[in-house]
Amino acid sequence: MSIKTVLPSLFLLLPLAAQADWYQAEGSAPLSLGTEAARQQALEQALADALLQAGASLTTVQSVTNGALSSQQLDIAARGELMDYVILDERRSQGHLKLTLRADIWPNDNVQPQCAGRYRPGLTLSSFPLLRPEQGRIGQIFELGTAVTARLAQHLTPDVNLMTQLPHQLLTDTRLPRSPGLRQGSDVLVQKQQSRLLLSGVIDDISMDEGNWVKWRFTDMPRQFGLSVTLEDSLTGERLLQQHYQTISPWSFSKHTKVKVHEQGFWQSAYGQSADKLLQRIARDVTNAQSCMKAIGHILQQSEEGILMDLGRQAGIQPGDRFTLIHRRQLQPGYYSETSSTSQFVVQQSHTDYSLLTPADGIARQISITPGDMLTSVK
């Protein structure tokens, strides 16, 4: 028996608690994916909308009951717990399966509010290559990685301090014993490009069924779009985000058409729109992953006027912000000894890419700065 027929009868037997809130939402998906796949995608879309209505945060994985969705398919953390849902209506229209549901969401006081700091660490975006270039043969979309990277950069720009976009990929250097490992070029990112975060990834699935000429003539063939991304703090080696994203959508082009992935026609197609929604979700996840970070700046020099730091307005630093000193000494490549001070320094002037700080107390005035020392924000 289907979920549609079972759940309404179950809900007739369950009294509603006073604190439970109901949210109604809709979802749709193309029937060319197949009935079950379309129903699954429409259900996910509707549940996501219901959770967003309840004040969800697009950061972590939220499991859904009744086995309708796996924990990997819906990366939403709501300010409430999704207890159950009722599908009120399911219909087919213009090649799409559309459904309307009502979701029962209970308050959850354990969910922590999102960080809303001003700090915007510099980010370098590494190019996303095709893991299996042979999958790009249909459509001749071998440049999809370049196009996807450029599109993701557009979505990141409003909320992320995107400083550099590399034309090549940076990979984890597994030869280093430190876990999770440093990335090749991380020192360059930090010291020369003033970029703290590294966002890298790979497009690992654009497969589709070859099919016969009948399928290609009368249906839009479904095609996968999957990519894995990693967001890493190149100062510490910490991975702030490591996630695989996957979707499937109709490929509306003919089998032998050479598709121009850099042009709007591709991104306005069903497949392009589906991929673009995934990239928008990645951009949101990256923005959220960096939102709770403390600012860490390198000291450029110390003079009678104060301390010159390599973070400024571009990184969200403003006059009045307070920092503490970190003494950092390299023990060997990739390993450091750090000692924190309780004395504080306050930002007096903030320019585009640097700031001037002065001691906030008597102890800070007596501290001597040594090469390699850094400043970290006080929250």
matplotlib code that plots the C-alpha trace (Angstrom):
import matplotlib.pyplot as plt

x = [0.0, 1.4, 2.3, -0.5, -3.2, -1.7, -0.8, -4.3, -5.8, -3.0, -3.5, -7.2, -6.1, -3.5, -4.6, -2.8, -0.7, -1.3, 2.3, 2.5, 2.4, 1.1, 2.6, 1.2, 3.6, 3.7, 6.4, 6.7, 9.1, 9.1, 7.5, 10.3, 12.3, 9.9, 6.9, 8.7, 11.7, 9.4, 7.3, 10.4, 11.8, 8.5, 8.1, 11.6, 10.9, 7.6, 9.1, 12.0, 9.6, 7.6, 10.7, 11.8, 8.4, 9.1, 12.4, 14.8, 18.5, 20.2, 23.3, 23.0, 21.1, 17.6, 16.1, 12.5, 10.2, 8.4, 11.4, 10.4, 13.8, 17.2, 19.3, 21.6, 18.8, 17.6, 20.3, 18.0, 18.2, 14.9, 14.1, 11.6, 11.4, 9.5, 7.2, 5.1, 3.2, 0.0, -0.1, -3.3, -3.2, -1.2, -1.8, -0.2, -0.1, 1.9, 4.4, 5.0, 3.9, 2.6, 1.7, 0.5, 1.2, 0.7, 3.7, 3.6, 6.5, 7.2, 9.3, 12.9, 14.6, 17.9, 18.7, 21.3, 20.7, 22.8, 25.9, 25.6, 29.1, 30.5, 33.8, 34.2, 37.4, 39.1, 38.2, 39.9, 37.7, 39.5, 38.3, 35.9, 37.1, 35.1, 36.1, 35.1, 35.5, 34.1, 30.7, 30.7, 30.6, 26.9, 26.5, 30.2, 30.1, 33.8, 34.0, 31.2, 33.6, 34.8, 31.2, 30.1, 33.0, 32.1, 28.4, 29.2, 31.4, 28.5, 26.3, 29.1, 30.0, 27.2, 27.8, 31.4, 34.7, 35.8, 39.4, 40.8, 39.4, 42.1, 42.1, 43.3, 42.5, 44.2, 44.2, 44.9, 48.5, 48.2, 52.0, 51.7, 51.1, 48.8, 45.1, 43.0, 46.1, 47.3, 46.5, 49.1, 49.6, 47.9, 50.8, 50.6, 46.9, 47.4, 50.6, 50.6, 46.9, 45.6, 43.0, 42.2, 39.6, 39.9, 36.8, 37.6, 35.6, 35.0, 32.0, 31.8, 28.6, 27.0, 26.1, 23.0, 21.5, 22.6, 19.1, 17.8, 16.6, 12.9, 13.6, 15.6, 12.8, 9.8, 11.2, 13.7, 16.3, 17.2, 20.8, 22.7, 24.5, 26.6, 29.6, 31.6, 32.9, 35.4, 35.7, 39.0, 40.6, 44.1, 45.4, 44.5, 43.7, 40.2, 37.5, 34.5, 32.3, 32.7, 29.5, 28.3, 25.4, 23.3, 20.3, 18.8, 16.9, 15.8, 18.4, 16.3, 18.9, 19.2, 21.8, 24.2, 23.8, 26.9, 25.8, 27.4, 27.6, 28.8, 25.7, 22.4, 20.5, 22.1, 21.4, 17.8, 17.2, 15.7, 19.1, 20.8, 18.2, 18.5, 22.3, 22.0, 19.7, 22.3, 25.0, 22.9, 22.5, 26.3, 26.8, 24.4, 26.2, 29.5, 28.2, 26.8, 29.9, 32.1, 29.6, 30.8, 34.5, 36.7, 38.7, 42.5, 44.8, 48.5, 50.5, 52.3, 54.3, 54.4, 55.1, 54.5, 51.1, 50.0, 49.8, 49.1, 47.0, 46.2, 42.4, 40.2, 36.7, 36.7, 36.9, 34.2, 36.5, 35.3, 36.6, 35.9, 36.5, 38.7, 41.4, 43.8, 47.4, 48.5, 52.2, 52.9, 56.1, 56.7, 58.2, 58.5, 56.6, 52.9, 53.3, 53.1, 53.2, 50.6, 50.3, 47.3, 47.4, 44.5, 45.4, 43.3, 43.9, 41.2, 40.7, 41.2, 41.2, 39.8, 40.8, 40.0, 42.6, 44.3, 43.5, 45.4, 45.0, 46.2, 46.5, 43.3, 45.1, 48.4, 49.5, 49.0, 51.2, 54.1, 53.8, 56.5, 55.5, 57.6, 57.5, 54.6, 52.4, 48.7, 45.5, 42.2, 38.9, 37.1, 33.4]
y = [0.0, 3.4, 6.2, 8.3, 5.8, 4.8, 8.1, 9.8, 6.8, 6.9, 10.6, 10.0, 7.9, 10.3, 13.3, 16.5, 18.0, 21.6, 22.6, 21.0, 23.2, 22.2, 23.6, 23.1, 23.0, 21.9, 20.1, 19.1, 17.0, 16.0, 12.6, 11.9, 10.8, 7.9, 7.9, 6.8, 9.1, 12.1, 11.4, 11.2, 14.5, 16.3, 15.0, 16.2, 19.6, 19.9, 18.8, 21.2, 24.0, 23.1, 23.0, 26.4, 27.8, 26.6, 28.4, 25.8, 26.3, 24.9, 23.5, 19.9, 16.7, 16.2, 12.6, 12.1, 9.4, 6.6, 5.8, 8.3, 10.1, 9.0, 11.3, 12.1, 13.4, 16.4, 18.5, 20.8, 21.4, 22.8, 24.8, 22.0, 18.3, 16.8, 14.3, 13.2, 14.4, 13.8, 14.0, 15.9, 15.8, 14.2, 15.0, 15.1, 18.2, 19.2, 16.4, 17.0, 15.2, 17.7, 17.0, 19.0, 17.9, 19.0, 18.5, 18.2, 20.0, 20.1, 22.8, 21.8, 23.9, 22.1, 23.6, 26.3, 29.6, 30.4, 32.5, 36.0, 37.3, 40.0, 38.2, 37.1, 35.1, 35.2, 32.1, 30.5, 28.5, 25.6, 24.4, 21.4, 18.8, 15.8, 12.7, 10.6, 12.7, 9.9, 10.6, 13.9, 12.3, 12.7, 16.4, 16.9, 18.6, 18.2, 21.8, 21.3, 21.6, 25.0, 26.2, 24.8, 26.5, 29.8, 29.4, 28.5, 31.6, 33.8, 32.3, 32.7, 36.3, 38.1, 36.4, 35.1, 37.0, 35.2, 36.4, 33.9, 31.5, 28.9, 27.4, 24.1, 21.7, 21.5, 18.1, 16.8, 16.0, 12.5, 12.3, 14.6, 12.6, 15.3, 14.5, 15.6, 16.8, 20.1, 21.0, 21.6, 25.4, 26.2, 28.3, 30.2, 30.8, 32.2, 34.2, 35.5, 35.6, 36.3, 33.6, 31.5, 29.1, 26.7, 25.3, 22.4, 19.6, 17.2, 16.4, 12.7, 11.7, 13.0, 9.5, 8.7, 5.7, 5.4, 4.2, 3.3, 5.7, 5.2, 6.6, 9.5, 10.4, 10.3, 11.0, 13.3, 10.9, 11.4, 12.3, 12.4, 15.4, 14.7, 16.5, 16.3, 19.4, 20.2, 23.5, 23.6, 26.1, 26.3, 27.8, 24.8, 22.0, 21.7, 20.6, 22.9, 21.2, 17.8, 16.8, 14.9, 16.5, 14.6, 15.2, 13.8, 15.7, 15.3, 15.8, 17.7, 17.8, 15.3, 12.5, 14.0, 17.7, 19.5, 21.4, 24.8, 24.6, 28.2, 29.7, 30.6, 28.0, 25.2, 26.8, 27.5, 23.8, 21.4, 19.8, 23.1, 24.5, 21.4, 21.6, 25.3, 24.7, 22.3, 24.9, 27.5, 25.0, 24.5, 28.3, 28.5, 25.6, 27.3, 30.6, 28.9, 26.8, 29.9, 32.0, 30.9, 31.3, 33.6, 36.1, 35.3, 38.0, 38.1, 40.9, 42.8, 45.1, 46.9, 50.6, 53.5, 54.0, 50.5, 47.0, 46.6, 43.5, 42.0, 42.0, 44.9, 45.9, 43.3, 40.7, 42.4, 44.1, 47.4, 50.0, 48.9, 45.2, 43.5, 41.0, 39.0, 38.0, 34.5, 33.7, 31.1, 29.3, 26.7, 23.4, 21.8, 22.2, 21.7, 21.8, 24.9, 25.8, 28.4, 30.5, 32.8, 36.0, 37.5, 41.1, 42.8, 45.1, 47.3, 48.3, 52.0, 52.2, 49.7, 49.9, 47.6, 44.9, 46.0, 47.5, 49.4, 48.2, 49.7, 48.2, 48.1, 47.7, 48.2, 44.6, 44.8, 47.9, 45.9, 42.9, 42.5, 41.2, 38.5, 37.3, 34.8, 36.2, 36.6, 38.2, 36.4, 38.1, 38.3, 37.2]
z = [0.0, -0.9, 1.5, 0.0, 1.2, 4.5, 6.1, 6.0, 7.9, 10.5, 11.1, 11.9, 14.8, 16.2, 18.3, 17.5, 20.2, 21.0, 20.3, 16.9, 13.8, 10.4, 7.2, 3.7, 0.7, -2.9, -5.0, -8.7, -10.9, -14.5, -15.3, -17.8, -14.7, -14.2, -11.9, -8.7, -9.2, -10.0, -6.9, -4.8, -6.2, -5.8, -2.2, -1.3, -2.8, -0.9, 2.4, 2.0, 1.4, 4.5, 6.7, 5.3, 6.2, 9.8, 9.8, 8.6, 8.2, 5.1, 6.8, 8.1, 7.3, 8.5, 8.3, 7.3, 8.6, 6.8, 4.7, 2.0, 2.0, 3.1, 5.3, 2.4, 0.2, 2.3, 3.9, 5.9, 9.7, 10.9, 14.1, 14.6, 14.1, 11.1, 12.8, 9.8, 6.8, 4.8, 1.0, 0.3, -3.5, -6.3, -10.0, -13.4, -15.5, -18.6, -18.2, -14.5, -11.3, -8.8, -5.2, -2.2, 1.4, 4.9, 7.3, 11.1, 12.5, 16.3, 18.0, 18.7, 21.4, 20.9, 17.5, 17.8, 16.0, 13.0, 13.4, 11.9, 12.2, 9.8, 9.1, 5.5, 5.1, 1.7, -0.4, -3.4, -5.7, -7.4, -10.8, -10.8, -13.3, -14.7, -12.8, -15.8, -19.0, -21.2, -19.6, -21.4, -24.8, -25.2, -25.9, -26.1, -22.7, -21.9, -20.7, -18.2, -15.3, -16.3, -16.8, -13.5, -11.6, -13.2, -12.4, -8.8, -8.5, -9.5, -6.7, -4.2, -4.9, -3.1, 0.3, 0.1, -0.1, -3.3, -3.9, -6.4, -9.0, -10.0, -13.6, -12.2, -9.3, -6.0, -4.4, -0.9, -0.3, 1.2, 1.8, 4.8, 8.1, 9.5, 9.4, 7.5, 5.7, 4.2, 0.6, -2.0, -2.3, 1.0, 2.1, -1.2, -0.6, 2.9, 2.4, -1.1, -2.1, 1.4, 0.9, 4.0, 2.6, -0.3, -2.0, -4.3, -5.8, -8.7, -11.0, -10.4, -12.3, -15.5, -16.7, -18.7, -20.4, -24.1, -25.0, -28.5, -31.1, -30.0, -26.5, -27.9, -30.4, -28.0, -24.5, -22.8, -21.4, -17.7, -16.9, -13.6, -12.2, -9.1, -7.6, -4.4, -2.7, 0.1, 2.0, 3.9, 6.2, 4.8, 8.0, 10.1, 7.6, 9.1, 6.7, 7.2, 4.6, 2.8, 1.0, -2.1, -4.0, -6.6, -8.8, -11.9, -14.6, -18.2, -20.9, -23.5, -26.3, -29.1, -28.8, -31.4, -30.6, -29.4, -26.4, -25.5, -21.7, -21.4, -23.0, -21.4, -23.6, -21.6, -18.2, -19.1, -20.1, -17.6, -16.9, -16.6, -14.2, -12.0, -11.9, -11.1, -8.2, -6.8, -7.2, -5.4, -2.5, -2.4, -2.3, 0.7, 2.5, 1.9, 3.3, 6.3, 7.0, 7.2, 9.2, 12.6, 11.9, 14.0, 12.1, 12.0, 10.6, 10.0, 11.5, 8.8, 11.0, 14.4, 14.7, 17.1, 15.5, 16.2, 14.6, 10.9, 10.1, 6.7, 7.2, 6.4, 5.2, 2.5, 5.2, 7.3, 9.8, 11.3, 13.7, 17.3, 16.6, 19.2, 18.7, 20.9, 20.0, 19.0, 19.2, 16.5, 16.0, 13.2, 14.5, 11.1, 7.8, 8.6, 12.4, 14.6, 18.3, 19.3, 22.5, 23.1, 25.0, 27.0, 26.3, 23.6, 20.6, 19.1, 15.4, 15.0, 11.2, 8.6, 5.0, 2.0, 2.8, 6.0, 9.4, 12.1, 15.7, 19.0, 22.4, 24.5, 27.9, 29.6, 29.2, 25.5, 25.2, 26.7, 24.4, 21.7, 18.3, 16.6, 13.0, 12.4, 15.2, 14.4, 15.7, 16.3, 16.8, 20.2, 20.0]

ax = plt.figure().add_subplot(projection="3d")
ax.plot(x, y, z, "-o")
ax.set_aspect("equal")
plt.show()
